[in-house]
Amino acid sequence: MSAVADPRPDDESARVGIPAARRPGMRPEAPWDDPALGDIIVPAGELQDRIAVLGAAITADYARRPPLLVGVLKGACIFLSDLARAIALPVEMDFMAVSSYGTATRTSGVVRIVKDLDLDLSGRHVLIVEDIVDSGLTLSFLRRNLAARHPASLSVCALLVKEGLQSTPLDLSYEGFRIPPEFVVGYGLDVAERYRNLPFICEYLEGEPPDVAAPS
């Protein structure tokens, strides 16, 4: 856990209740019906409703000190875009890319930086925007790496947290949904670069990733 300060007030009004997401039996319909896709875990409407709540909380917590949003590519690109528009402050944005999956559906356990930030973090209030947290390995790496760059504060907003996979507390400032420990795609999340453009989050049925060279 980073020693950098969290900008949130200590009172509970700054904390956003975290819903558990699960919608058994809701399957993607045309044009998104695909045999590789299972149940919808978070429908499109619920995603947008929750992002509005998160944006309002961040606006209140960072009043008069707009944060620098650090998006973790590629998965968080869609979430960050919608979240930024839900924050009523003149936020700044920067992006970094890290990898621990490649084209697989399970993490390799090794995190590496693929693209680093362009901006200097010194003295800035930094909010890491993550698409999903499973083991917490990538997030732990990001905290250590960014805290060493001397931000004024460092916090995390994660859209999804897989339940039961973390060995240590995550200490997230903002969470979207708690979901079952299943591999999911959609709303920025992919398998071998596919399914990022789904407007909802749904289960990816276990199996080999699709052949990216195959015709659609």
Backbone as JSON, one array per atom type, in Angstrom:
{
  "sequence": "MSAVADPRPDDESARVGIPAARRPGMRPEAPWDDPALGDIIVPAGELQDRIAVLGAAITADYARRPPLLVGVLKGACIFLSDLARAIALPVEMDFMAVSSYGTATRTSGVVRIVKDLDLDLSGRHVLIVEDIVDSGLTLSFLRRNLAARHPASLSVCALLVKEGLQSTPLDLSYEGFRIPPEFVVGYGLDVAERYRNLPFICEYLEGEPPDVAAPS",
  "N": [[0.84, -1.19, 0.0], [0.53, 2.23, -0.78], [2.35, 4.94, 0.68], [1.65, 7.48, 0.12], [-0.54, 10.24, 0.49], [-4.13, 9.98, 0.77], [-6.64, 11.83, -0.81], [-9.24, 11.96, 0.13], [-11.87, 13.03, 2.39], [-12.15, 12.1, 5.9], [-14.65, 11.35, 6.74], [-17.6, 9.27, 6.36], [-19.2, 10.09, 4.28], [-17.76, 10.42, 2.0], [-17.36, 7.96, 0.95], [-18.33, 5.5, -1.33], [-21.05, 3.35, -1.68], [-20.77, -0.09, -2.56], [-22.03, -2.01, -5.07], [-22.89, -5.46, -5.57], [-22.5, -7.28, -8.51], [-24.42, -9.28, -10.59], [-26.12, -11.04, -13.0], [-27.75, -13.55, -13.67], [-28.75, -15.46, -16.44], [-29.31, -13.4, -18.24], [-28.6, -12.87, -21.45], [-26.44, -11.79, -24.13], [-28.0, -10.03, -26.77], [-28.94, -9.73, -30.27], [-27.23, -7.08, -31.88], [-25.18, -8.49, -30.67], [-25.1, -11.18, -30.05], [-23.26, -14.03, -29.49], [-21.57, -17.06, -29.56], [-19.37, -17.32, -27.91], [-19.81, -15.71, -25.78], [-21.1, -15.39, -22.51], [-23.35, -15.05, -19.74], [-24.66, -11.75, -19.14], [-23.01, -9.64, -16.97], [-22.86, -7.01, -15.95], [-25.19, -4.8, -16.99], [-25.49, -2.34, -19.67], [-26.87, 0.03, -18.96], [-26.69, 0.04, -16.15], [-23.96, 0.31, -15.82], [-23.54, 2.99, -16.71], [-25.13, 4.4, -14.88], [-23.8, 3.85, -12.48], [-21.29, 4.97, -12.96], [-21.95, 7.66, -13.03], [-22.5, 8.07, -10.32], [-19.96, 7.56, -9.2], [-18.5, 9.63, -10.44], [-19.7, 11.91, -9.3], [-18.94, 11.57, -6.62], [-16.14, 11.76, -6.81], [-15.92, 14.37, -7.77], [-16.81, 15.8, -5.53], [-14.87, 15.07, -3.61], [-12.47, 16.02, -4.66], [-12.69, 18.74, -4.87], [-11.65, 21.97, -5.79], [-9.09, 21.07, -6.25], [-8.36, 19.74, -8.83], [-8.01, 16.44, -10.14], [-5.33, 14.51, -11.65], [-6.06, 12.21, -13.97], [-5.03, 8.98, -14.37], [-5.05, 6.76, -16.78], [-5.21, 3.27, -17.3], [-4.1, 1.57, -19.89], [-5.04, -1.07, -22.22], [-7.53, -1.41, -21.37], [-8.95, 0.38, -19.65], [-9.74, 2.54, -21.16], [-12.31, 3.22, -22.2], [-13.9, 3.35, -19.9], [-12.51, 5.41, -18.5], [-12.98, 7.58, -20.2], [-15.78, 7.97, -20.03], [-15.99, 8.32, -17.26], [-14.49, 10.67, -16.83], [-16.12, 12.58, -18.03], [-18.17, 12.58, -16.25], [-17.2, 13.86, -14.09], [-17.22, 16.93, -12.56], [-15.07, 18.84, -12.87], [-12.06, 20.49, -13.96], [-10.32, 18.23, -15.09], [-7.15, 16.6, -15.71], [-5.55, 14.33, -18.0], [-3.65, 11.34, -18.41], [-1.87, 8.53, -19.77], [-0.9, 5.14, -19.24], [0.49, 2.01, -20.16], [0.39, -1.28, -19.12], [1.31, -4.73, -18.86], [0.2, -7.99, -18.14], [-1.09, -10.12, -19.07], [-1.01, -10.67, -21.9], [-2.19, -12.44, -24.67], [-3.67, -14.23, -23.29], [-6.13, -15.75, -21.02], [-5.54, -15.78, -18.4], [-3.51, -14.27, -15.91], [0.01, -13.79, -16.29], [1.57, -13.35, -14.14], [3.73, -11.68, -14.19], [4.48, -8.33, -14.38], [4.83, -5.71, -16.67], [5.9, -2.54, -17.96], [4.49, -1.16, -20.77], [3.88, 1.21, -22.06], [4.85, 4.32, -20.89], [3.99, 7.13, -18.7], [3.48, 10.5, -19.89], [3.48, 12.86, -18.47], [4.82, 14.72, -15.67], [4.52, 13.67, -12.36], [4.97, 14.97, -9.99], [3.89, 16.6, -7.12], [1.22, 16.52, -7.91], [-2.28, 15.66, -7.69], [-3.1, 12.5, -8.01], [-5.15, 10.18, -9.64], [-5.52, 6.92, -10.15], [-7.01, 5.15, -12.75], [-8.56, 2.24, -13.17], [-9.61, -0.63, -15.06], [-10.27, -3.27, -14.17], [-9.74, -5.26, -11.26], [-8.11, -8.1, -10.26], [-6.17, -10.28, -9.03], [-4.73, -8.26, -7.87], [-2.1, -7.8, -8.36], [-1.11, -6.23, -10.57], [-2.1, -3.71, -9.83], [-0.77, -3.27, -7.39], [1.84, -3.06, -8.32], [1.57, -0.72, -9.88], [0.94, 1.21, -7.91], [3.32, 1.29, -6.35], [5.15, 2.09, -8.3], [4.16, 4.61, -9.2], [3.94, 6.06, -6.83], [6.57, 6.5, -6.23], [7.16, 8.64, -7.79], [6.54, 10.97, -6.56], [3.85, 12.18, -6.18], [1.32, 14.51, -4.95], [-0.89, 13.31, -3.86], [-2.25, 9.99, -4.03], [-4.56, 7.9, -5.38], [-7.06, 5.34, -6.1], [-9.38, 4.4, -8.57], [-11.46, 1.89, -9.42], [-13.26, 0.11, -11.84], [-14.26, -2.56, -11.8], [-14.07, -5.21, -9.44], [-12.87, -8.34, -8.85], [-14.2, -10.77, -6.8], [-12.74, -12.42, -3.98], [-10.14, -13.05, -4.9], [-7.95, -11.66, -4.02], [-5.08, -11.47, -1.98], [-4.3, -9.62, -0.14], [-5.58, -6.57, 1.4], [-7.11, -4.17, -0.8], [-7.41, -1.39, -0.66], [-8.95, 0.6, -2.09], [-10.12, 3.72, -3.32], [-12.41, 4.31, -4.77], [-14.92, 2.28, -6.08], [-16.51, 0.44, -8.67], [-18.13, -2.04, -9.23], [-18.5, -5.16, -7.52], [-17.64, -8.31, -8.68], [-18.23, -11.78, -9.67], [-15.53, -14.25, -9.63], [-14.87, -14.61, -12.5], [-13.82, -14.79, -15.94], [-14.2, -11.88, -17.75], [-15.54, -9.81, -20.38], [-15.87, -6.87, -22.46], [-16.88, -3.39, -22.58], [-14.35, -2.17, -22.75], [-12.76, -4.25, -21.82], [-11.05, -7.18, -22.92], [-10.52, -10.14, -24.99], [-7.75, -11.28, -26.54], [-7.74, -8.82, -27.91], [-10.36, -8.56, -28.79], [-13.88, -7.77, -28.37], [-13.83, -5.45, -26.84], [-15.53, -3.37, -27.48], [-18.09, -3.97, -26.67], [-21.11, -2.83, -25.16], [-21.67, -3.52, -22.57], [-20.78, -5.5, -19.64], [-19.78, -8.81, -19.77], [-19.69, -12.4, -19.25], [-16.95, -14.29, -20.45], [-16.92, -17.24, -22.12], [-15.15, -20.05, -21.03], [-12.2, -21.1, -22.66], [-10.08, -21.35, -25.6], [-8.6, -18.26, -26.66], [-10.08, -16.27, -29.3], [-9.05, -16.66, -32.73], [-7.12, -14.15, -33.85], [-6.5, -13.63, -36.42], [-8.43, -14.68, -37.95], [-11.22, -14.37, -40.22], [-13.94, -12.12, -39.59]],
  "CA": [[0.0, 0.0, 0.0], [1.33, 3.42, -0.91], [2.36, 5.86, 1.8], [1.18, 8.77, -0.37], [-1.83, 10.55, 1.1], [-5.41, 9.87, 0.06], [-7.25, 13.15, -0.66], [-10.63, 11.92, 0.59], [-12.14, 13.32, 3.8], [-12.26, 10.91, 6.73], [-16.03, 10.98, 7.03], [-18.15, 8.22, 5.51], [-19.91, 10.64, 3.12], [-16.88, 10.35, 0.83], [-17.26, 6.58, 0.53], [-19.45, 5.13, -2.19], [-21.46, 1.97, -1.5], [-20.32, -0.93, -3.67], [-22.99, -3.07, -5.37], [-22.45, -6.73, -6.16], [-23.1, -7.41, -9.84], [-24.63, -10.62, -11.14], [-27.41, -11.11, -13.68], [-27.86, -14.86, -14.32], [-29.81, -15.65, -17.43], [-29.34, -12.32, -19.22], [-27.62, -13.16, -22.49], [-26.36, -10.76, -25.17], [-28.93, -10.15, -27.89], [-28.46, -9.16, -31.53], [-26.2, -7.7, -32.74], [-24.07, -8.96, -29.85], [-25.2, -12.61, -29.73], [-22.01, -14.67, -29.89], [-21.45, -18.27, -28.74], [-18.27, -17.19, -26.96], [-20.22, -14.83, -24.69], [-22.04, -15.97, -21.56], [-24.3, -14.13, -19.11], [-24.3, -10.36, -18.89], [-22.73, -9.43, -15.55], [-23.29, -5.64, -15.67], [-25.81, -4.21, -18.18], [-25.0, -1.03, -20.09], [-27.51, 1.08, -18.18], [-26.15, 0.05, -14.79], [-22.62, 0.88, -15.91], [-23.61, 4.44, -16.79], [-25.66, 4.9, -13.61], [-22.76, 3.75, -11.46], [-20.24, 5.94, -13.29], [-22.45, 8.96, -12.59], [-22.31, 8.12, -8.87], [-18.53, 7.69, -8.96], [-18.09, 10.96, -10.86], [-20.16, 12.87, -8.3], [-18.12, 11.41, -5.43], [-14.81, 12.29, -7.1], [-16.07, 15.82, -7.84], [-16.88, 16.32, -4.16], [-13.63, 14.82, -2.87], [-11.34, 16.75, -5.24], [-13.06, 20.13, -5.11], [-10.57, 22.97, -5.76], [-7.8, 20.45, -6.57], [-8.7, 18.76, -9.88], [-7.02, 15.37, -10.22], [-4.79, 13.98, -12.9], [-6.54, 10.85, -14.16], [-4.06, 8.12, -15.04], [-5.75, 5.61, -17.32], [-4.38, 2.1, -17.56], [-4.48, 1.06, -21.22], [-6.07, -0.44, -23.03], [-8.83, -1.76, -20.83], [-9.66, 1.45, -18.96], [-9.93, 3.7, -22.03], [-13.73, 3.58, -22.31], [-14.3, 3.76, -18.55], [-11.95, 6.72, -18.18], [-13.66, 8.6, -21.01], [-17.09, 8.23, -19.44], [-15.81, 8.84, -15.9], [-14.04, 12.06, -16.91], [-17.27, 13.42, -18.35], [-19.05, 12.6, -15.08], [-16.53, 14.65, -13.06], [-17.44, 18.34, -12.86], [-13.84, 19.55, -12.57], [-11.16, 20.5, -15.13], [-9.33, 17.18, -14.88], [-6.15, 16.29, -16.72], [-5.48, 12.89, -18.28], [-2.47, 10.75, -19.01], [-2.1, 7.1, -19.93], [0.21, 4.21, -19.28], [0.07, 0.65, -20.5], [1.14, -2.36, -18.49], [0.85, -6.02, -19.37], [0.45, -9.23, -17.39], [-1.93, -11.14, -19.68], [-0.77, -11.01, -23.31], [-3.46, -12.84, -25.29], [-4.24, -15.31, -22.49], [-7.23, -15.4, -20.13], [-5.02, -15.8, -17.03], [-2.31, -13.46, -15.79], [1.29, -14.49, -16.27], [2.22, -13.07, -12.87], [4.82, -10.74, -14.41], [3.96, -7.05, -14.86], [5.83, -4.88, -17.33], [5.39, -1.29, -18.53], [4.53, -1.13, -22.23], [3.93, 2.65, -22.37], [4.91, 5.09, -19.66], [3.31, 8.41, -18.69], [4.16, 11.64, -20.49], [3.5, 13.98, -17.54], [5.5, 14.64, -14.38], [3.51, 13.54, -11.31], [5.39, 15.68, -8.78], [2.96, 17.57, -6.57], [-0.13, 16.4, -8.47], [-3.23, 14.73, -7.09], [-3.2, 11.48, -9.06], [-6.18, 9.16, -9.48], [-5.37, 5.8, -11.08], [-8.3, 4.64, -13.23], [-8.38, 0.85, -13.58], [-10.82, -1.3, -15.53], [-10.6, -4.44, -13.36], [-8.73, -5.75, -10.33], [-8.35, -9.49, -9.87], [-5.24, -10.64, -7.96], [-4.16, -7.06, -7.29], [-0.67, -7.72, -8.7], [-0.85, -5.07, -11.41], [-2.38, -2.5, -9.06], [0.32, -3.11, -6.43], [2.97, -2.57, -9.11], [1.31, 0.67, -10.25], [1.05, 2.05, -6.71], [4.73, 1.47, -6.0], [5.83, 2.83, -9.36], [3.71, 5.99, -9.26], [4.26, 6.72, -5.56], [7.98, 6.89, -6.29], [7.28, 9.85, -8.6], [6.26, 12.07, -5.65], [2.6, 12.92, -6.3], [0.78, 15.04, -3.71], [-1.76, 12.24, -3.35], [-2.39, 8.88, -4.98], [-5.73, 7.08, -5.08], [-7.43, 4.41, -7.17], [-10.78, 4.16, -8.92], [-11.54, 0.66, -10.23], [-14.62, -0.18, -12.26], [-14.64, -3.9, -11.38], [-13.2, -5.96, -8.54], [-13.25, -9.75, -8.75], [-14.24, -11.15, -5.4], [-12.08, -13.62, -3.51], [-8.86, -13.35, -5.54], [-6.88, -10.84, -3.48], [-4.51, -11.98, -0.73], [-4.15, -8.48, 0.77], [-6.58, -5.53, 1.13], [-6.8, -3.36, -1.98], [-7.42, 0.03, -0.3], [-9.44, 1.4, -3.22], [-10.92, 4.87, -2.94], [-13.68, 4.27, -5.49], [-15.16, 1.0, -6.76], [-17.76, 0.35, -9.41], [-18.89, -3.24, -8.92], [-17.86, -6.43, -7.16], [-18.16, -9.33, -9.59], [-17.7, -13.12, -9.41], [-14.19, -14.46, -10.19], [-14.97, -15.17, -13.84], [-13.19, -13.95, -16.96], [-15.25, -11.07, -18.36], [-15.17, -8.94, -21.5], [-16.8, -5.78, -22.75], [-16.65, -2.06, -22.02], [-12.91, -1.98, -22.69], [-12.09, -5.51, -21.5], [-10.94, -7.94, -24.15], [-9.76, -11.38, -25.16], [-6.99, -11.14, -27.78], [-8.15, -7.55, -28.51], [-11.76, -8.55, -29.21], [-14.99, -7.54, -27.46], [-13.72, -4.22, -26.07], [-16.59, -2.43, -27.83], [-19.4, -4.32, -26.11], [-21.56, -1.76, -24.26], [-21.94, -4.11, -21.25], [-19.78, -6.45, -19.16], [-20.36, -10.15, -19.76], [-18.77, -13.51, -19.07], [-16.37, -14.93, -21.63], [-16.95, -18.67, -21.85], [-13.79, -20.57, -20.95], [-11.71, -21.73, -23.88], [-8.98, -20.64, -26.22], [-8.95, -16.96, -27.25], [-10.35, -16.37, -30.74], [-7.93, -16.45, -33.65], [-7.23, -12.75, -34.27], [-6.29, -13.54, -37.87], [-9.59, -15.26, -38.63], [-12.19, -13.38, -40.69], [-15.09, -11.93, -38.7]],
  "C": [[0.88, 1.24, 0.0], [1.24, 4.27, 0.34], [1.89, 7.25, 1.38], [-0.23, 9.0, 0.14], [-2.99, 10.3, 0.16], [-6.14, 11.19, 0.27], [-8.66, 13.13, -0.09], [-10.75, 12.4, 2.03], [-12.28, 12.01, 4.58], [-13.69, 10.46, 6.95], [-16.57, 10.01, 5.98], [-18.87, 8.77, 4.29], [-19.08, 10.57, 1.85], [-16.82, 8.95, 0.26], [-18.53, 6.16, -0.21], [-19.79, 3.67, -1.99], [-21.19, 1.14, -2.74], [-21.35, -2.03, -3.94], [-22.31, -4.33, -5.88], [-23.2, -6.91, -7.48], [-23.22, -8.87, -10.22], [-26.02, -10.69, -11.74], [-27.55, -12.45, -14.39], [-29.0, -14.87, -15.33], [-29.94, -14.55, -18.45], [-28.24, -12.56, -20.23], [-27.59, -12.03, -23.51], [-27.32, -11.06, -26.31], [-28.31, -9.5, -29.12], [-28.29, -7.65, -31.37], [-25.04, -8.33, -31.98], [-24.15, -10.44, -29.5], [-24.0, -13.34, -30.34], [-21.84, -15.9, -29.0], [-20.32, -18.22, -27.72], [-18.65, -16.38, -25.73], [-21.27, -15.51, -23.82], [-22.99, -14.92, -21.02], [-23.74, -12.72, -19.04], [-24.15, -10.18, -17.38], [-23.16, -8.03, -15.12], [-23.88, -5.06, -16.95], [-25.31, -2.79, -18.44], [-25.59, 0.1, -19.24], [-26.96, 1.18, -16.77], [-24.72, 0.59, -14.77], [-22.68, 2.41, -15.89], [-24.16, 5.05, -15.5], [-24.58, 4.92, -12.53], [-21.65, 4.76, -11.71], [-20.67, 7.35, -12.89], [-22.27, 9.14, -11.09], [-20.83, 8.31, -8.53], [-18.04, 9.1, -9.32], [-18.5, 12.03, -9.86], [-19.31, 12.79, -7.04], [-16.73, 11.99, -5.63], [-14.86, 13.82, -7.17], [-16.08, 16.42, -6.44], [-15.55, 16.19, -3.43], [-12.46, 15.66, -3.36], [-11.68, 18.21, -5.54], [-11.87, 21.05, -4.87], [-9.17, 22.36, -5.95], [-8.02, 19.36, -7.61], [-7.61, 17.71, -10.03], [-6.47, 15.17, -11.63], [-5.25, 12.53, -12.98], [-5.5, 10.07, -14.95], [-4.79, 6.86, -15.49], [-4.79, 4.48, -17.64], [-4.89, 1.44, -18.84], [-4.28, -0.44, -21.31], [-7.44, -0.55, -22.36], [-9.63, -0.62, -20.24], [-10.03, 2.61, -19.86], [-11.39, 4.15, -22.08], [-14.25, 4.07, -20.96], [-13.78, 5.15, -18.22], [-12.66, 7.83, -18.96], [-15.01, 8.97, -20.41], [-16.97, 8.83, -18.04], [-15.4, 10.3, -15.94], [-15.2, 13.0, -17.19], [-18.27, 13.5, -17.21], [-18.44, 13.39, -13.92], [-16.63, 16.13, -13.43], [-16.26, 19.18, -12.38], [-12.97, 19.53, -13.82], [-10.01, 19.5, -14.95], [-8.31, 17.15, -16.01], [-6.1, 14.78, -16.89], [-4.1, 12.53, -18.8], [-2.69, 9.24, -19.0], [-0.79, 6.33, -19.83], [-0.34, 2.84, -19.59], [0.99, -0.33, -19.8], [0.55, -3.68, -18.96], [1.19, -7.12, -18.39], [-0.33, -10.39, -17.98], [-1.47, -11.58, -21.06], [-2.1, -11.32, -23.96], [-4.16, -13.93, -24.5], [-5.4, -14.81, -21.62], [-6.8, -15.47, -18.66], [-3.71, -15.02, -17.0], [-1.06, -14.33, -15.74], [2.0, -14.33, -14.94], [3.39, -12.12, -12.98], [4.25, -9.48, -15.03], [5.09, -6.26, -15.5], [5.15, -3.65, -17.91], [5.58, -1.34, -20.04], [4.6, 0.31, -22.73], [3.92, 3.41, -21.05], [4.16, 6.42, -19.82], [4.16, 9.48, -19.39], [4.36, 12.78, -19.48], [4.31, 13.67, -16.28], [4.43, 14.61, -13.29], [3.84, 14.35, -10.06], [4.36, 16.73, -8.36], [1.54, 17.48, -7.08], [-0.98, 15.43, -7.67], [-3.6, 13.7, -8.16], [-4.27, 10.46, -8.68], [-5.97, 8.1, -10.56], [-6.75, 5.29, -11.46], [-8.06, 3.26, -13.84], [-9.7, 0.26, -14.07], [-11.22, -2.42, -14.57], [-9.43, -4.81, -12.47], [-9.06, -7.19, -10.0], [-7.39, -9.87, -8.74], [-4.71, -9.42, -7.22], [-2.69, -6.87, -7.61], [-0.35, -6.47, -9.51], [-1.05, -3.78, -10.63], [-1.27, -2.24, -8.04], [1.56, -2.55, -7.13], [2.78, -1.09, -9.44], [1.46, 1.6, -9.06], [2.52, 2.34, -6.38], [5.44, 2.36, -7.03], [5.45, 4.31, -9.34], [4.0, 6.74, -7.96], [5.7, 7.2, -5.54], [8.2, 8.17, -7.1], [6.8, 11.09, -7.85], [4.99, 12.86, -5.96], [2.18, 13.48, -4.94], [-0.15, 14.04, -3.05], [-1.9, 11.2, -4.44], [-3.54, 8.0, -4.54], [-6.09, 6.24, -6.29], [-8.94, 4.37, -7.33], [-10.81, 2.96, -9.86], [-13.0, 0.39, -10.58], [-15.1, -1.52, -11.71], [-13.6, -4.48, -10.43], [-13.71, -7.39, -8.49], [-13.15, -10.19, -7.29], [-13.43, -12.42, -5.13], [-10.73, -13.94, -4.09], [-7.68, -12.6, -4.93], [-6.4, -11.41, -2.14], [-4.29, -10.88, 0.29], [-5.22, -7.44, 0.44], [-6.14, -4.61, 0.0], [-6.72, -1.87, -1.68], [-7.8, 0.9, -1.5], [-10.27, 2.56, -2.7], [-12.31, 4.83, -3.55], [-13.78, 2.94, -6.23], [-16.49, 1.05, -7.48], [-18.6, -0.81, -8.95], [-17.98, -4.34, -8.41], [-18.49, -7.5, -8.04], [-17.6, -10.69, -9.21], [-16.33, -13.29, -10.08], [-14.22, -15.21, -11.52], [-14.26, -14.25, -14.81], [-14.3, -13.21, -17.71], [-14.67, -10.19, -19.47], [-16.21, -7.86, -21.66], [-16.42, -4.49, -22.05], [-15.16, -1.82, -21.78], [-12.13, -3.25, -22.42], [-12.14, -6.43, -22.71], [-10.44, -9.35, -23.93], [-9.08, -11.24, -26.52], [-7.47, -9.95, -28.6], [-9.59, -7.52, -29.0], [-12.69, -8.27, -28.05], [-14.86, -6.27, -26.61], [-14.92, -3.31, -26.3], [-17.97, -2.87, -27.39], [-19.84, -3.24, -25.14], [-21.86, -2.23, -22.85], [-20.76, -4.99, -20.85], [-20.42, -7.83, -19.15], [-19.26, -11.21, -19.62], [-18.24, -13.99, -20.42], [-16.28, -16.41, -21.31], [-15.57, -19.26, -22.0], [-13.41, -21.31, -22.23], [-10.57, -20.94, -24.45], [-9.44, -19.29, -26.75], [-9.2, -17.11, -28.74], [-9.11, -16.08, -31.56], [-8.05, -15.03, -34.22], [-7.03, -12.6, -35.77], [-7.49, -14.07, -38.65], [-10.53, -14.18, -39.1], [-13.36, -13.31, -39.75], [-16.36, -12.4, -39.38]]
}
